[in-house]
Amino acid sequence: MTDEIHLSRVESALEDHAYPAGREALAESFAGTTVLFADGEGDLGDLLADVDQETFESAADAVAALQNVLPIEAVGEPGQSDGDA
């Protein structure tokens, strides 16, 4: 597996794992993989370990759970508007 991936490619990387999968197994498999955010980076294994969900049925399920633990730097500039006025 590649040691560095962009956040937009995380689901593709996670698809290489067999599902259903436990949180600990995924975290261990992806430990040391750096996820590049819009501003900064993080360890995919650490992020997966921080998720509350114990089991994932698919890569999409794991990505959805990751959304809850991503730092603000992952998705854009701090304080950036999402378009709502």
N, C-alpha and C positions, 0 to 999 in steps of 0.2 A: 504494500500500500504506500502511497505517496505520503511524505512527511508533512506536506503543506498543501492546504486546499482553501479555496474561497468559500465563504459562507453559502453562496448560491449553489455550490457543488456538494454540500454535505449529504443531501438525500441520495445522490448518485453513489457516493462512497459507502453510505450505510446499506445500500441495496446489495452490496457484495456479501453481507452477513446473512446467516440463516435465521429465519423467523418461524415461530415466536422466539424471542430472545429476552433474557433477563438483563436488567440494568447493569449488574456487575459484570456480566460477560461482555456486553457492549463496551462498557467503560474500559475494561482491560484490553479489548481488541483494538481500541482506538487511542489508547494512552500514547502520548508522544506525537500525535498528529496535531499540527498547528492549524487552527482555523483562522483565516484572515478576515477581519471585520472591515467595515467601512472606515473605522478609525481604531486600529489596534489589532490584537490577536488574542487567542485563547487556546487552551488545550482541549481537544474534543473529548478525550477520556475524562478529564476533570468536569467538563460541562455535563456529560452524560451521568456521571456519578452524583451530581447535584440535583438531578431530576427526582421528583417524588414518586413517579410511577415505577412499579417494580418489574413489569413485563411489557414488551412491545410486540404487537401483532405484525408489524411491517415497518419498513424504513420510514414511510410517511407518518406512522404513529410515533416513531422516535423523534422525528423532526418537529412534529406538533408539540411534543412534550419539551423539547429543547427551547422552543420559543419563550417558555416561561422562565428560563434561567439565563438567557442571553443578556449581557450587559448593554446599557444604552448605546455604547460605542459600536455595537454590532450592526446597527441598522441605519446610522446616519449621524449627522451633526447634533450635538446636544442642543436641545431647545428648538430643533428644526420642526416646522409645522408639517403636518401630514396633509395639508390642503384645506382643512376645515377653517372657516372664517368665524 
